[in-house]
Amino acid sequence: MTETICATAALTIWFAATAAAQPPGPARSFEELQGRVRTGDRVYVIDTSGMSTRGAIAAVSKVSLTLTLDGTRREFDASTVRQVDRRRRDSVRNGLLIGIGAGALVGFQAGRGADSPSCPSSGIECGQGALLGAAGGAIWGAVAGLITDAVIHKREVIYLAHGEP
């Protein structure tokens, strides 16, 4: 049973780490950007002078990007845009999975200490501490993972002009 719980925890942590893989690098043309954004997405456009403008995407063409700012539209020519960022919430799924796996593993280890060392290995009551510890740890780990990921907001670069690092 110990091996099953450890294997499950390890598999859960591996899956969560895989799910948290980074998206592809930023688009290098407005044509590429068209496939990565939708009308209404909130973005930050940084022009060649370094000025940042926040708005919702109204349209993207091969040569321009149009934002809606407080009810008015503003068009940015591709030659004047250095970078486009999008603010996203962190997916809570990976935090949940990592929390469950780590919590179950810690709870299992703590629960094993509560089991009687004189318990025969074939007794049905043996391992209850480890089982309860793993279940409780998984629940508390899930809560901690969800809270942690819910408060993380990332700003990702979704477009970077040619020649920018």
Buried (B, 14 or more C-beta within 10 A) or exposed (E): EEEEBBEBBEEBBEBBEEEBEEEEEBBBEBEBBBEBBEEEBBBBBBBEEEEEBEBEBBEBEEEBBBBBEEEEEBEBEBEBBBBBBBEBEBEBBBBBBBBBBBBBBBBBBBBBEEBEEEEEEEEEEBBBBBBBBBBBBBBBBBBBBBEBBEEEEEEEBBBBBEEEE
